[in-house]
Every structure is written in C-alpha cells, then in structure tokens.
Amino acid sequence: MEKAKVYFTDMRAYPGKENLLQKLERLMIKAGIDKIDFENKFVAIKIHFGEPGNLAYLRPNYAKVVADVVKARGGKPFLTDCNTLYVGRRKNAIEHMDAAYENGYNPFTTGCQVIIADGLKGTDEAYVPVPNGEYVKEAKVGQALMDADIIIDLSHFKGHEMTGFGGAIKNIGMGGGSRAGKMEMHCDGKPSVDTDKCVGCGACSRICAHGAPIITDRKCYIDPDKCLGCGRCIGACHFDAIKPTNWNAEDLLNRRMAEYAYAILNGRPHFHINIITDVSPNCDCHGENDMPIVPNLGMVASFDPVAVDQASADIVNEAPVIAGSELADNILKDSIEAAKHDHFHNTHPNTNWHVCLEHAEKIGLGTCEYELVKI
C-alpha cells in the first residue's frame, strides 16, 4: 500500500495575517476536501461535545469552520455523537444535548444542528456488517450516523486511560457505537443489576426480545441463559441500575474499536481532522481535565484515519514534555529518559495504542505509512 498523505499545520498565528480558524479551513482545502461532492448530501460531523466540567474539549469555533466549509459546497451538515455507556451527563439524548449546548455547541455558535445519533435512550441503532471483522461481525451503530451520506471526523487528539490516546479511530469507532455497541467493545460479559437502585419498573423487560430480565418482588434479575449481552436494557433503565460486567483488556478493546470504525466508514466518503491541542492525559468523557502533557502542536488532516492517527501520535511523541504534568511525574518516578519513551504509554502504562493502528491497517481501514505535508 502506498503512503497516505497527511497534511499538517502548526498552531502559530501571526498578527494581521491568519488566525487558527482560517488555518483550519486552509488545511482542509489543501488536504483535498473539495474532492468530495457535498451537493445536497447529509454530512455528519462526528465530534465529542465534552463532559461538563471538562475544559479540554474542542471549542465549538472549530466545528463552525467545518460546517461552513460543508455548507459553502452545498452540503447539509449536522454535529453528532452517540450516548455514553457510563453514567454521566451524556447518557441520553436530552442530557447529552443539554451538555452540548452548555459547552457551546448549538446552531447559533456552529451554524448547524446537533443530533444525538443513537436517539433518546441510546437504543436507536443500525446493525452494520464489519468487513474483515475478526472480533465483531455486526456493529451496533447510531442510526443517524449511518443515515448520513458523508462523515467528517473532527477529533480532539488527547490521551486515554484505556486506549493510550483518543483520535480519529476512537472518535468514529467508539463514539459511533450505540450504548449496546459501546458495551460490545468494552465488555465480554452480560449486564447485571444493582438491586439497590432497581425499582422493578419493567422497562428492561419490555425492551428485551429474549425475556432475560425477570421482575420478582419489584426487583429485576437477568437470566444469563436467555441474555445475549446486547446491552439494550442498559439504555432502557431510567435508574442506572443495570451495568455491564467483565470489562475487556485494553488490546481487545482497541481491536474491536478499529473494526467498528471500519464498519461505519466503509462505502462512504470520509475525511479526518485531528486537533492536537490541550493534550490532556485522559478522555474528554471525564468531568474534569488534568493539565496537558505536551504543548499545543497543530492540526492534521487526511482521508486516511489510520495515517492521521499515526502522524498525530508521532508528532506528540516528538514534542517536549510539560513540567508538572502527569507524564512528567511518571517519567521522574520511573527514571525514564523523556526523549526515548512513548508519551502515551508512559502516561498510562497498561495501554498499547499501537494495537489499534496495527489492527486497523490489517483489516483494510488505512495505512500507518504516511507522508507528512506541512503547509
């Protein structure tokens, strides 16, 4: 496979010449976004709106640039994400949209609507075959994401406690899964019930096609012999009483995430942008953010999600470590020479981000080999 082209621009903005938003638009055009026919097409701009309390998420100004580029070319953009598996402010569409608006993502600031792709309770999903899938045969994906004609992946590139980093593939693969899809990527087990929270309302039993939830004395019990582990009951529960169990090891999570991304992107035009700024050690799903581990480094864009993530990781690993950060503390604690280590692995030693990219390349999602074009 020939090298993919990845376009890069730094975060320098010179007075009276060009600001960062103008640089982002120029980056998109240089990277070839005009090769996509947007005319009258629905365009999903896949983004992470940020858990309230976290201030490292991308500012909505970046999303407006992308939406304006799409609209100028005749497209119909919308901002989208799927509901979370864990309990937080983004586990259903109402709270998720409230969180998005609170963090500045609304039609007035971005110029386009917000649509939660897997619906009110995270159960509005499409079943999508996975080409070359080894771990997932049929991905459970937010329906609105699959209804789009084109996908633009706008990612905040940062660290992650389970995958090493979060970039293009995680934004699409994990972010595009419905609540049941996220459970499939994260867990091998079947859900269990916290009886202290359960009120026996029966919402779980009404949504289950296999009769697994059984209500006795106003408490639910899930019959493991009938349960298929789809996770739809998690989305149906109003009281957060149903939880996933048997969380996957990080390597298996990375491989399944790559397969979900391939299922979502396969057969449609797609374009990927990573913004390497405020590189916090943990995901934007946290209700807080630690200080960045490296300086603000730039923006990259490509048609290849594997190459754009590989290039972003390389750029971060070549950068100096910020004193006082979690990464700096780990280097000092373990007596590691900063210039000769993996920033993401040493921030979270139990992770191995290479697994995701290697598997993504293996199944045909893209290539780790790239040519960096600086603009």
Secondary structure, 3 states (H helix, E strand, C coil): CCCEEEEEECCCCCCCCCCHHHHHHHHHHHCCHHHCCCCCCEEEEECCCCCCCCCCCCCHHHHHHHHHHHHHCCCEEEEEECCCCCCCCCCCHHHHHHHHHHCCCCHHHHCCEEEECCCCCCCCEEEEECCCCCCCCEEEEEHHHHHCCEEEEEEECEEECCCEEECHHHHHHHHHECHHHHHHHHECCCCEECCCCCCCCCHHHHHCCCCCEEEECCEEEECCCCCCCCCHHHHHCCCCCEECCCECCHHHHHHHHHHHHHHHHCCCCEEEEEEECCCCCCCCCCCCCCCCCCCCCEEEEECCHHHHHHHHHHHHHCCCCCCCCHHHHHHHHHCCCHHHCCHHHHHCCCCCCHHHHHHHHHHCCCCCCEEEEEC
